[in-house]
Every structure is written in C-alpha cells, then in structure tokens.
Amino acid sequence: MSESNSAERGNRDEEQVPGAKVIAQALKTQGVKYMFGVVGIPVTEIAFAAQELGIRYVGMRNEQAVDICAEELGNNVRPAVTLLGDINAVTKQLLEQFDRTPWQYPPESKWWKTLREKMKSNEAVTKELASKNSLPMNYFTVFYHVQEQLPKDCFVVSEGANTMDIGRTVLQNYLPRHRLDAGTFGTMGVGLGFAIAAAVVAKDRNPGQRVICVEGDSAFGFSGLEVETICRYNLPIVLLVVNNNGIYQGFNADTWKEMLKFGDATFVAPPLSLLPNAHYEQVMTAFGGNGYFVQTPEELQKCLSQSLADTTKPSLINIMIEPQATRKPQEFHWLTRSNI
C-alpha cells in the first residue's frame, strides 16, 4: 500500500461517525422508506439522521396502542387511541394512508423546539455527572472513561438495570449490529452469552476485533460462570463489572457490618443488597484470564488500556462505584406502570 493510500485510510479511521448516522445509513441501504418509533433518547438522534437521508419518520407517542387482542389494549398505559388488528396489516394500512396524504410534523414547531431543548439539557446533566471527581465513582464517570478508550469497531454488550440503561446513552457504537443488550423488557442473564457469540464471530472473521461486555454486578451473577467458557475458548472479550454492591443499590462495607449487628442477614439485610466489595475479578483469574479490581478513574484507565492491549487472553475489570449511585431522575414511567 502506498504512503498516500495509507495516510488516507488512517484519516478515515480517525473520523468519528455517530452511531445514529451509521444505523440510518444501514436502514437506507436496506431500502427502508418509513420508520415508526417512540421519541426519546437514542431514538431521536436516529430519527434526525434518518430524515436527513430521506427516510420518513413517524414519531409515535405512548398514547396509542396496536394489538390483535382487545383485552391487552390499555394494560400498560391508558391509550387515547387504540388500533385493533394484526400489526402487519395495520402498518400496511397506515403506510397507504401516508402515501395518499403526505404529512410531516413542522420542524420549527413548539414540540420540536421543546424536544431539542430537552436533549441539550440531558446532555449537560450527563456531562456534569461524568465530570465528578468524588470517590467512589458514579456510573457516568465510569462510562465516560470507558467510552474514551472504546475501539471504533468493537462490539458493545450491555446488561443490567442502571448499568444497561445509562450505558445506552453514554457508550457509543459506531457500526450497525455492534450493540447487543437485554432489550425492552430487560431480560437478565443474556449478556455473557451475547458476548461469547459476538466474540466467536469476531475471532473467525476479523481477528483483533474486541468485544466489550459491560455488566452490572447483579446481572453478572446470572451467568457469571460463563467466564469459564470465555477462557476455555480464549475469546477476545473484556468484561467490565460495574459493582455497586447491590441490585439497583447496595451498601458499603462499613454500613453492612453495622447492619448485621442487629441480627441475622436474612432478617435485616434488604433483599436488593449484595455482599460488599465482592471480588468478581477472581472468577476470571480462577480460569486463567486477567482480573483487575479498580476504585479510581486512574486505575480504570490503566487497567482498561492493558486489557485492550493484551489480545492473548480475556480480562475482567471489577469497577467499584458508589453503592447508592443511580440514574439521573426519570420523569416518565413509560411502559413500566400498569393500570391493572
């Protein structure tokens, strides 16, 4: 390869293409002409990118529902409009109607203005949380430093409650089909399986490509012994366990000890709490991989850099964060509140 071609390729590799744009381009390539979605992060960014490429985007709200079973309509939220029927048939009818009467929500409307302002506000809050230097770290600080080192072509696997939800907004994938997580209903236990499948494909088709699997400490417990599978096949996976000593929230070691003075753990320990400062990295070292226990941003940066540089064996980085750390306050319950 000539020096000019090499330099040109290097410049292209350094370009950061937003994940939303990559997704939109992939949809365009597949011949997609219409998109339907509930507006919100990260759907909004994808919608903007899709519209720029000529894909018609229909922003839905949580007040409408389509279901083939009438009894299911309104179970999650009270709808203003319901459509009873097979979703394929209903969608086809909607598209035909849009063809007859083309319409687009005015881009300079109050709704769009409010939405853009909200996006800026969310971005500012996220940056503020990520910039905090207090110890233990919070989720946003951890993900900020992880994002800085993520290879552009890596697979991002994410599993957990707060871990997955926050990770979706901070950890960026730059290529289509390179993000795998538990999906809408948050099914637990799928993370390591997804990572193993992605790593087998990567090892076969693109040696050197990495899989970054980000797990909450609770989520890791569902299938943590698949670390043995990872080591048995020597798969190129870097596991990050974001450890807050609990399911959603936990306690630090001192609080845990004080709590046990009041009685047996089965009586006094909240069901969502887990054993403080569990050394999950030792699960990896038990099977021959690299294990790291980190408590500061500097330790995280160093250990992640070492893990990404070592392509000879998998790694697990156990990242301690503030036990009471959580997401920024949520304004909407979406589909999590039932009207039954």
C-alpha contacts under 8 A as a table, 3 or more apart, distances in Angstrom:
res1	aa1	res2	aa2	distance
1	M	5	N	6.36
1	M	6	S	6.37
2	S	5	N	5.24
2	S	6	S	6.13
3	E	6	S	4.99
3	E	7	A	6.06
4	S	7	A	5.11
4	S	8	E	6.10
5	N	8	E	5.04
5	N	9	R	6.12
6	S	9	R	5.16
6	S	10	G	6.14
7	A	10	G	4.96
7	A	11	N	6.22
8	E	11	N	5.16
8	E	12	R	6.35
9	R	12	R	5.07
9	R	13	D	6.20
10	G	13	D	5.08
10	G	14	E	6.35
11	N	14	E	5.20
11	N	15	E	6.57
12	R	15	E	5.29
13	D	16	Q	7.91
16	Q	174	Y	7.66
17	V	21	K	6.87
17	V	22	V	7.00
17	V	174	Y	6.20
18	P	21	K	5.39
18	P	22	V	6.58
18	P	172	Q	7.89
18	P	173	N	7.97
18	P	174	Y	6.06
19	G	22	V	5.07
19	G	23	I	6.23
19	G	172	Q	6.46
19	G	173	N	5.47
19	G	174	Y	4.45
19	G	175	L	6.39
19	G	176	P	7.53
20	A	23	I	5.16
20	A	24	A	6.15
20	A	42	P	7.93
20	A	45	E	5.86
20	A	46	I	4.49
20	A	49	A	6.29
21	K	24	A	5.05
21	K	25	Q	6.06
21	K	46	I	6.68
21	K	49	A	5.28
21	K	50	A	7.41
22	V	25	Q	5.16
22	V	26	A	6.15
22	V	174	Y	6.60
22	V	175	L	5.95
22	V	176	P	6.14
23	I	26	A	5.11
23	I	27	L	6.25
23	I	46	I	7.05
23	I	175	L	7.41
23	I	176	P	5.51
24	A	27	L	5.11
24	A	28	K	6.16
24	A	46	I	6.30
24	A	47	A	7.93
24	A	49	A	5.89
24	A	50	A	4.85
24	A	53	L	7.49
25	Q	28	K	4.96
25	Q	29	T	6.11
25	Q	50	A	7.44
25	Q	53	L	7.41
26	A	29	T	5.07
26	A	30	Q	6.33
26	A	176	P	6.90
27	L	30	Q	5.09
27	L	31	G	6.53
27	L	32	V	5.42
28	K	31	G	5.17
28	K	32	V	5.38
28	K	33	K	7.26
28	K	50	A	7.83
28	K	53	L	7.27
28	K	55	I	7.20
29	T	32	V	7.46
32	V	35	M	7.65
32	V	55	I	7.10
33	K	54	G	7.72
33	K	55	I	4.98
33	K	56	R	6.11
34	Y	55	I	5.70
34	Y	56	R	4.77
34	Y	57	Y	5.83
34	Y	58	V	7.47
35	M	47	A	7.93
35	M	55	I	7.12
35	M	56	R	6.20
35	M	57	Y	4.69
35	M	58	V	5.97
36	F	57	Y	5.98
36	F	58	V	4.77
36	F	59	G	6.00
36	F	60	M	6.58
37	G	43	V	7.07
37	G	57	Y	7.85
37	G	58	V	6.61
37	G	59	G	5.37
37	G	60	M	5.43
38	V	43	V	7.20
38	V	59	G	5.85
38	V	60	M	4.75
38	V	61	R	5.60
38	V	62	N	7.09
39	V	43	V	5.81
39	V	44	T	5.53
39	V	59	G	5.80
39	V	60	M	6.63
39	V	61	R	7.16
40	G	43	V	5.29
40	G	44	T	5.34
41	I	44	T	5.57
41	I	45	E	6.98
41	I	169	T	7.09
42	P	45	E	5.64
42	P	46	I	6.71
42	P	168	R	7.71
42	P	169	T	6.74
43	V	46	I	5.19
43	V	47	A	6.08
44	T	47	A	4.97
44	T	48	F	6.31
45	E	48	F	5.22
45	E	49	A	6.31
46	I	49	A	5.09
46	I	50	A	6.00
47	A	50	A	5.06
47	A	51	Q	6.17
47	A	57	Y	6.25
48	F	51	Q	5.27
48	F	52	E	6.36
49	A	52	E	5.20
49	A	53	L	6.67
50	A	53	L	5.23
50	A	54	G	6.51
50	A	55	I	5.19
50	A	56	R	7.42
50	A	57	Y	7.28
51	Q	54	G	5.01
51	Q	55	I	4.97
51	Q	56	R	6.00
51	Q	57	Y	6.53
52	E	55	I	7.40
60	M	64	Q	7.58
61	R	64	Q	6.33
62	N	65	A	7.52
62	N	77	V	7.49
62	N	79	P	7.30
62	N	334	W	7.21
63	E	77	V	7.36
63	E	78	R	6.89
63	E	79	P	4.33
63	E	80	A	5.18
63	E	81	V	6.47
64	Q	79	P	5.31
64	Q	80	A	6.14
64	Q	81	V	4.90
64	Q	82	T	5.55
64	Q	83	L	7.66
65	A	73	L	6.56
65	A	74	G	7.56
65	A	79	P	6.60
65	A	81	V	6.80
65	A	82	T	4.96
65	A	83	L	6.10
66	V	73	L	7.45
66	V	82	T	6.09
66	V	83	L	4.72
66	V	84	L	5.84
66	V	85	G	6.91
66	V	86	D	7.92
66	V	87	I	6.48
66	V	90	V	7.96
67	D	70	A	6.73
67	D	72	E	6.93
67	D	73	L	6.46
67	D	83	L	6.68
67	D	84	L	5.37
67	D	85	G	5.87
67	D	86	D	6.73
67	D	87	I	6.85
68	I	84	L	5.49
68	I	85	G	4.40
68	I	86	D	5.18
68	I	87	I	7.33
69	C	72	E	5.65
69	C	73	L	7.22
69	C	84	L	7.12
69	C	85	G	7.62
70	A	73	L	5.53
70	A	84	L	6.45
71	E	75	N	8.00
72	E	75	N	5.59
73	L	79	P	7.76
73	L	82	T	6.95
74	G	77	V	5.28
74	G	78	R	4.86
74	G	79	P	5.75
74	G	339	N	7.38
75	N	78	R	7.27
75	N	338	S	6.06
75	N	339	N	5.71
75	N	340	I	6.08
76	N	335	L	5.68
76	N	336	T	7.11
76	N	337	R	6.07
76	N	338	S	4.36
76	N	339	N	5.75
76	N	340	I	7.66
77	V	335	L	6.75
77	V	337	R	7.04
77	V	338	S	6.31
77	V	339	N	6.13
78	R	339	N	7.11
79	P	82	T	6.46
83	L	90	V	7.61
85	G	89	A	7.16
85	G	90	V	6.36
86	D	89	A	5.42
86	D	90	V	6.14
87	I	90	V	4.98
87	I	91	T	5.85
88	N	91	T	5.23
88	N	92	K	6.18
89	A	92	K	5.13
89	A	93	Q	6.28
90	V	93	Q	5.15
90	V	94	L	6.24
91	T	94	L	5.04
91	T	95	L	6.18
92	K	95	L	5.19
92	K	96	E	6.23
93	Q	96	E	5.14
93	Q	97	Q	6.27
94	L	97	Q	5.11
94	L	98	F	6.27
95	L	98	F	5.01
95	L	99	D	6.26
96	E	99	D	5.10
96	E	100	R	6.46
97	Q	100	R	5.12
97	Q	101	T	6.17
98	F	101	T	5.05
98	F	102	P	5.13
98	F	103	W	7.04
99	D	102	P	5.69
105	Y	109	S	7.76
106	P	109	S	5.38
107	P	112	W	6.17
108	E	112	W	6.37
108	E	113	K	6.71
109	S	112	W	5.42
109	S	113	K	6.32
110	K	113	K	5.01
110	K	114	T	6.05
111	W	114	T	5.20
111	W	115	L	6.15
112	W	115	L	4.99
112	W	116	R	6.13
113	K	116	R	5.25
113	K	117	E	6.23
114	T	117	E	5.15
114	T	118	K	6.17
115	L	118	K	5.05
115	L	119	M	6.26
116	R	119	M	5.04
116	R	120	K	6.36
117	E	120	K	5.16
117	E	121	S	6.17
118	K	121	S	4.95
118	K	122	N	6.13
119	M	122	N	5.17
119	M	123	E	6.19
120	K	123	E	5.08
120	K	124	A	6.21
121	S	124	A	5.14
121	S	125	V	6.28
122	N	125	V	5.16
122	N	126	T	6.12
123	E	126	T	5.14
123	E	127	K	6.20
124	A	127	K	5.19
124	A	128	E	6.21
125	V	128	E	5.13
125	V	129	L	6.27
126	T	129	L	5.20
126	T	130	A	6.12
126	T	140	F	6.92
127	K	130	A	5.03
127	K	131	S	6.14
128	E	131	S	5.24
128	E	132	K	6.76
129	L	132	K	5.62
129	L	138	N	7.73
129	L	140	F	5.89
129	L	141	T	6.77
130	A	138	N	7.72
130	A	139	Y	7.86
130	A	140	F	4.54
130	A	141	T	4.06
130	A	142	V	7.62
130	A	143	F	7.85
130	A	144	Y	6.09
131	S	141	T	6.40
132	K	137	M	7.93
132	K	141	T	6.82
133	N	137	M	7.41
134	S	137	M	6.33
135	L	295	Q	7.85
135	L	296	T	7.07
135	L	321	I	7.73
135	L	322	E	7.29
136	P	295	Q	6.69
136	P	296	T	7.22
136	P	320	M	6.88
136	P	321	I	4.98
136	P	322	E	4.78
137	M	141	T	6.18
137	M	142	V	6.73
137	M	295	Q	7.46
137	M	296	T	6.91
137	M	297	P	7.58
137	M	320	M	7.26
137	M	321	I	4.67
137	M	322	E	5.72
138	N	141	T	5.48
138	N	142	V	6.47
138	N	321	I	5.49
138	N	322	E	5.77
138	N	325	A	5.72
138	N	326	T	7.76
139	Y	142	V	5.25
139	Y	143	F	6.23
139	Y	163	T	7.27
139	Y	166	I	7.42
139	Y	242	V	7.77
139	Y	321	I	7.10
139	Y	325	A	6.95
139	Y	326	T	7.28
139	Y	327	R	7.82
140	F	143	F	5.16
140	F	144	Y	5.95
140	F	166	I	7.50
140	F	170	V	7.67
141	T	144	Y	5.15
141	T	145	H	6.50
141	T	297	P	7.72
142	V	145	H	5.50
142	V	146	V	6.26
142	V	297	P	7.14
142	V	300	L	7.89
143	F	146	V	4.90
143	F	147	Q	5.87
143	F	167	G	6.90
143	F	170	V	6.44
143	F	171	L	6.55
144	Y	147	Q	5.24
144	Y	148	E	6.46
144	Y	170	V	7.08
144	Y	171	L	7.86
145	H	148	E	5.23
145	H	149	Q	7.03
145	H	297	P	7.16
145	H	300	L	7.63
145	H	301	Q	6.61
146	V	149	Q	5.58
146	V	150	L	6.32
146	V	171	L	7.75
146	V	301	Q	7.49
146	V	304	L	7.60
147	Q	150	L	5.21
147	Q	170	V	7.38
147	Q	171	L	5.61
147	Q	172	Q	7.13
149	Q	304	L	7.74
149	Q	305	S	7.33
150	L	154	C	7.07
151	P	154	C	5.37
151	P	210	R	7.60
152	K	173	N	7.14
152	K	174	Y	5.98
152	K	175	L	7.82
153	D	173	N	7.81
153	D	174	Y	6.86
153	D	175	L	6.67
153	D	178	H	7.88
153	D	209	Q	6.78
153	D	210	R	7.71
154	C	173	N	7.57
154	C	178	H	6.94
154	C	209	Q	6.01
154	C	210	R	5.02
154	C	211	V	5.54
154	C	212	I	6.85
155	F	173	N	7.43
155	F	178	H	4.57
155	F	179	R	5.89
155	F	180	L	7.70
155	F	198	A	7.12
155	F	210	R	6.54
155	F	211	V	4.70
155	F	212	I	6.05
156	V	171	L	7.94
156	V	173	N	6.71
156	V	178	H	6.08
156	V	179	R	4.77
156	V	180	L	6.30
156	V	211	V	6.22
156	V	212	I	5.08
156	V	213	C	6.10
156	V	214	V	7.62
157	V	179	R	5.81
157	V	180	L	4.71
157	V	181	D	5.62
157	V	191	G	6.40
157	V	194	F	6.97
157	V	195	A	6.22
157	V	211	V	7.37
157	V	212	I	6.08
157	V	213	C	4.53
157	V	214	V	6.03
158	S	163	T	7.39
158	S	164	M	5.27
158	S	167	G	7.02
158	S	168	R	7.99
158	S	179	R	7.86
158	S	180	L	6.44
158	S	181	D	4.85
158	S	182	A	7.29
158	S	191	G	6.38
158	S	213	C	5.89
158	S	214	V	4.79
158	S	215	E	6.03
159	E	163	T	6.64
159	E	164	M	4.98
159	E	181	D	5.70
159	E	182	A	5.91
159	E	186	G	7.90
159	E	188	M	7.08
159	E	189	G	7.91
159	E	190	V	7.48
159	E	191	G	5.43
159	E	214	V	6.39
159	E	215	E	5.06
159	E	216	G	6.51
159	E	219	A	6.28
160	G	163	T	5.08
160	G	164	M	4.93
160	G	165	D	7.66
160	G	182	A	7.88
160	G	186	G	7.41
160	G	188	M	6.95
160	G	215	E	5.95
160	G	216	G	4.88
160	G	217	D	7.91
160	G	218	S	7.05
160	G	219	A	5.06
161	A	164	M	5.54
161	A	165	D	6.17
161	A	186	G	7.28
161	A	216	G	7.24
161	A	219	A	7.99
161	A	247	I	7.98
161	A	248	Y	6.68
162	N	165	D	5.10
162	N	166	I	5.81
162	N	167	G	8.00
162	N	216	G	7.73
162	N	248	Y	6.56
162	N	326	T	6.45
162	N	327	R	6.22
163	T	166	I	5.60
163	T	167	G	5.80
163	T	214	V	7.56
163	T	215	E	6.71
163	T	216	G	5.47
163	T	242	V	7.06
164	M	167	G	4.92
164	M	168	R	6.13
164	M	181	D	7.35
164	M	214	V	7.82
164	M	215	E	7.64
164	M	216	G	7.74
165	D	168	R	5.45
165	D	169	T	7.20
166	I	169	T	5.49
166	I	170	V	6.46
166	I	327	R	6.76
167	G	170	V	5.15
167	G	171	L	5.20
168	R	171	L	5.97
168	R	172	Q	7.50
169	T	172	Q	7.57
173	N	176	P	7.68
173	N	178	H	6.31
173	N	179	R	6.36
174	Y	178	H	7.70
175	L	178	H	5.80
176	P	179	R	7.62
177	R	180	L	7.62
180	L	191	G	7.98
180	L	194	F	6.84
181	D	190	V	7.78
181	D	191	G	6.70
181	D	194	F	7.94
182	A	185	F	7.22
182	A	186	G	4.89
182	A	187	T	5.23
182	A	188	M	6.70
182	A	190	V	6.55
182	A	191	G	7.16
183	G	186	G	5.47
183	G	187	T	7.03
187	T	190	V	7.03
188	M	191	G	7.55
188	M	219	A	6.02
188	M	222	F	6.79
189	G	192	L	7.25
189	G	193	G	7.80
189	G	219	A	6.25
189	G	220	F	7.34
189	G	221	G	7.93
189	G	222	F	4.79
189	G	223	S	5.39
190	V	193	G	5.33
190	V	194	F	6.08
190	V	223	S	7.61
191	G	194	F	5.20
191	G	195	A	6.20
191	G	213	C	7.08
191	G	215	E	7.24
191	G	219	A	7.89
191	G	220	F	7.94
191	G	223	S	7.94
192	L	195	A	4.88
192	L	196	I	6.04
192	L	213	C	7.21
192	L	223	S	6.66
192	L	224	G	7.45
192	L	226	E	6.56
192	L	227	V	7.85
193	G	196	I	5.15
193	G	197	A	6.24
193	G	226	E	7.62
194	F	197	A	5.22
194	F	198	A	6.14
195	A	198	A	5.13
195	A	199	A	5.97
195	A	211	V	6.48
195	A	212	I	7.68
195	A	213	C	6.22
195	A	237	I	7.14
196	I	199	A	5.07
196	I	200	V	6.17
196	I	230	I	6.67
196	I	235	L	7.25
196	I	237	I	7.79
197	A	200	V	5.30
197	A	201	V	6.48
198	A	201	V	5.26
198	A	202	A	6.09
198	A	211	V	6.99
199	A	202	A	4.87
199	A	203	K	5.86
199	A	210	R	7.25
199	A	211	V	6.05
199	A	235	L	5.93
199	A	236	P	6.05
199	A	237	I	6.65
200	V	203	K	5.21
200	V	204	D	6.20
200	V	235	L	6.91
201	V	204	D	5.22
201	V	205	R	5.96
201	V	206	N	7.78
202	A	205	R	5.30
202	A	206	N	5.04
202	A	207	P	6.24
202	A	208	G	7.75
202	A	209	Q	5.85
202	A	210	R	7.38
203	K	206	N	5.76
203	K	207	P	4.78
203	K	208	G	7.10
203	K	209	Q	7.13
203	K	235	L	7.31
203	K	236	P	7.22
204	D	207	P	6.51
206	N	209	Q	5.86
208	G	236	P	7.65
208	G	311	T	7.11
209	Q	236	P	7.47
210	R	236	P	5.57
210	R	237	I	6.12
210	R	238	V	7.47
210	R	308	L	7.71
211	V	236	P	6.32
211	V	237	I	4.77
211	V	238	V	6.22
212	I	237	I	6.01
212	I	238	V	5.01
212	I	239	L	6.12
212	I	240	L	7.47
213	C	237	I	7.01
213	C	238	V	6.15
213	C	239	L	4.80
213	C	240	L	6.08
214	V	239	L	6.04
214	V	240	L	4.73
214	V	241	V	6.11
214	V	242	V	7.29
215	E	218	S	7.99
215	E	219	A	5.96
215	E	220	F	5.67
215	E	239	L	7.37
215	E	240	L	5.97
215	E	241	V	4.79
215	E	242	V	6.11
216	G	219	A	5.06
216	G	220	F	6.03
216	G	241	V	5.53
216	G	242	V	4.93
216	G	243	N	6.18
217	D	220	F	5.12
217	D	221	G	6.52
217	D	241	V	5.74
217	D	242	V	5.96
217	D	243	N	4.91
217	D	244	N	7.01
217	D	245	N	7.06
217	D	246	G	7.07
217	D	247	I	7.60
218	S	221	G	5.28
218	S	222	F	7.19
218	S	246	G	6.54
218	S	247	I	5.53
219	A	222	F	5.56
219	A	223	S	7.67
220	F	223	S	5.96
220	F	224	G	5.05
220	F	241	V	7.09
221	G	224	G	5.16
223	S	226	E	5.80
224	G	227	V	5.98
225	L	228	E	5.78
225	L	229	T	7.66
225	L	283	V	7.63
226	E	229	T	4.94
226	E	230	I	6.37
227	V	230	I	4.90
227	V	231	C	6.21
227	V	283	V	7.23
227	V	284	M	6.19
227	V	287	F	7.64
228	E	231	C	5.13
228	E	232	R	5.89
228	E	284	M	7.58
228	E	287	F	5.95
229	T	232	R	4.95
229	T	233	Y	6.30
230	I	233	Y	5.59
230	I	234	N	5.75
230	I	235	L	5.38
230	I	237	I	7.55
230	I	314	P	7.23
231	C	234	N	4.59
231	C	235	L	6.57
231	C	284	M	7.91
231	C	287	F	6.24
231	C	288	G	6.73
231	C	289	G	6.38
231	C	313	K	7.37
231	C	314	P	6.69
232	R	287	F	7.99
234	N	312	T	7.69
234	N	313	K	5.80
234	N	314	P	6.55
235	L	313	K	7.04
235	L	314	P	6.22
236	P	311	T	6.52
236	P	312	T	7.87
236	P	313	K	6.70
236	P	314	P	5.57
237	I	314	P	5.16
237	I	315	S	6.68
238	V	307	S	6.68
238	V	308	L	7.31
238	V	314	P	5.85
238	V	315	S	4.92
238	V	316	L	5.91
238	V	317	I	7.70
239	L	314	P	7.89
239	L	315	S	6.04
239	L	316	L	4.47
239	L	317	I	6.16
240	L	316	L	5.81
240	L	317	I	4.91
240	L	318	N	6.16
240	L	319	I	7.06
241	V	280	Y	7.72
241	V	316	L	7.35
241	V	317	I	6.21
241	V	318	N	4.90
241	V	319	I	5.89
242	V	318	N	6.52
242	V	319	I	5.04
242	V	320	M	6.43
242	V	321	I	6.94
243	N	246	G	7.61
243	N	277	N	7.83
243	N	318	N	6.73
243	N	319	I	5.64
243	N	320	M	4.93
243	N	321	I	5.93
243	N	323	P	7.90
244	N	247	I	7.97
244	N	248	Y	7.90
244	N	249	Q	6.30
244	N	250	G	5.93
244	N	251	F	7.74
244	N	320	M	6.24
244	N	321	I	5.26
244	N	322	E	5.93
244	N	323	P	4.26
244	N	324	Q	7.24
244	N	325	A	7.31
245	N	249	Q	6.87
245	N	250	G	4.66
245	N	251	F	6.16
245	N	252	N	7.26
245	N	273	S	6.44
245	N	274	L	5.06
245	N	275	L	6.10
245	N	276	P	4.95
245	N	277	N	6.51
245	N	278	A	7.51
245	N	323	P	5.87
246	G	249	Q	4.85
246	G	250	G	4.03
246	G	251	F	7.31
246	G	272	L	5.75
246	G	273	S	4.31
246	G	274	L	4.53
246	G	275	L	7.60
246	G	323	P	7.21
247	I	250	G	6.78
247	I	272	L	4.94
247	I	273	S	6.18
247	I	274	L	7.21
248	Y	272	L	7.22
248	Y	326	T	7.11
249	Q	272	L	7.07
249	Q	273	S	6.81
249	Q	323	P	5.58
249	Q	324	Q	5.12
249	Q	325	A	6.80
249	Q	326	T	7.29
250	G	272	L	7.01
250	G	273	S	4.74
250	G	274	L	6.44
250	G	276	P	7.72
250	G	323	P	4.80
250	G	324	Q	6.17
251	F	255	T	6.04
251	F	256	W	6.06
251	F	273	S	6.84
251	F	274	L	7.95
251	F	276	P	6.64
251	F	323	P	5.32
251	F	324	Q	7.15
252	N	255	T	5.51
252	N	256	W	6.22
252	N	276	P	5.89
252	N	277	N	7.75
252	N	323	P	6.20
253	A	256	W	5.07
253	A	257	K	6.27
253	A	276	P	5.36
253	A	277	N	7.11
254	D	257	K	5.23
254	D	258	E	6.30
255	T	258	E	5.13
255	T	259	M	6.07
256	W	259	M	5.11
256	W	260	L	6.36
256	W	276	P	7.35
257	K	260	L	5.30
257	K	261	K	6.81
258	E	261	K	5.42
258	E	262	F	7.64
259	M	262	F	5.83
259	M	263	G	7.74
259	M	268	V	6.91
259	M	269	A	7.25
260	L	263	G	5.48
260	L	264	D	6.31
260	L	265	A	6.10
260	L	268	V	6.95
260	L	269	A	7.56
262	F	268	V	6.92
263	G	267	F	6.62
263	G	268	V	6.20
264	D	267	F	5.52
264	D	268	V	6.36
265	A	268	V	5.14
265	A	269	A	4.89
266	T	269	A	6.12
269	A	273	S	6.82
270	P	273	S	5.58
275	L	278	A	6.11
277	N	320	M	7.35
279	H	282	Q	5.82
279	H	283	V	7.86
279	H	293	F	7.21
279	H	318	N	7.08
280	Y	283	V	5.51
280	Y	284	M	7.49
280	Y	318	N	6.19
281	E	284	M	5.40
281	E	285	T	6.61
281	E	290	N	7.86
281	E	291	G	4.54
281	E	292	Y	5.76
281	E	293	F	6.52
281	E	316	L	5.51
281	E	317	I	6.17
281	E	318	N	5.58
282	Q	285	T	4.90
282	Q	286	A	5.87
282	Q	291	G	6.17
283	V	286	A	5.20
283	V	287	F	6.98
283	V	291	G	8.00
284	M	287	F	5.57
284	M	288	G	6.57
284	M	289	G	5.16
284	M	290	N	6.35
284	M	291	G	5.79
284	M	315	S	6.97
284	M	316	L	6.18
285	T	288	G	4.91
285	T	289	G	4.88
285	T	290	N	5.61
285	T	291	G	5.50
286	A	289	G	7.44
289	G	313	K	5.79
289	G	314	P	5.36
289	G	315	S	5.65
289	G	316	L	7.69
290	N	307	S	7.78
290	N	313	K	7.12
290	N	314	P	6.33
290	N	315	S	4.46
290	N	316	L	6.27
291	G	315	S	5.75
291	G	316	L	4.94
291	G	317	I	5.96
291	G	318	N	7.69
292	Y	303	C	6.78
292	Y	315	S	7.87
292	Y	316	L	6.30
292	Y	317	I	4.69
292	Y	318	N	5.99
293	F	317	I	6.06
293	F	318	N	4.88
293	F	319	I	6.31
293	F	320	M	7.75
294	V	299	E	5.52
294	V	300	L	5.85
294	V	303	C	7.93
294	V	317	I	7.11
294	V	318	N	6.16
294	V	319	I	5.09
294	V	320	M	6.31
295	Q	299	E	6.67
295	Q	300	L	7.35
295	Q	319	I	6.12
295	Q	320	M	5.21
295	Q	321	I	7.18
296	T	299	E	5.25
296	T	300	L	6.23
297	P	300	L	4.97
297	P	301	Q	6.12
298	E	301	Q	5.21
298	E	302	K	6.22
299	E	302	K	5.18
299	E	303	C	6.03
300	L	303	C	5.30
300	L	304	L	5.94
300	L	317	I	7.99
300	L	319	I	7.38
301	Q	304	L	5.34
301	Q	305	S	6.07
302	K	305	S	5.21
302	K	306	Q	6.28
303	C	306	Q	5.06
303	C	307	S	6.07
303	C	317	I	7.26
304	L	307	S	5.00
304	L	308	L	6.12
304	L	317	I	7.49
305	S	308	L	5.30
305	S	309	A	6.15
306	Q	309	A	5.10
306	Q	310	D	6.16
307	S	310	D	5.31
307	S	311	T	7.76
307	S	314	P	7.61
307	S	315	S	5.93
308	L	311	T	6.93
310	D	313	K	6.70
311	T	314	P	7.45
321	I	325	A	7.22
322	E	325	A	5.11
327	R	330	Q	7.76
330	Q	333	H	7.41
333	H	336	T	5.58
333	H	337	R	6.11
334	W	337	R	7.04
335	L	338	S	7.39
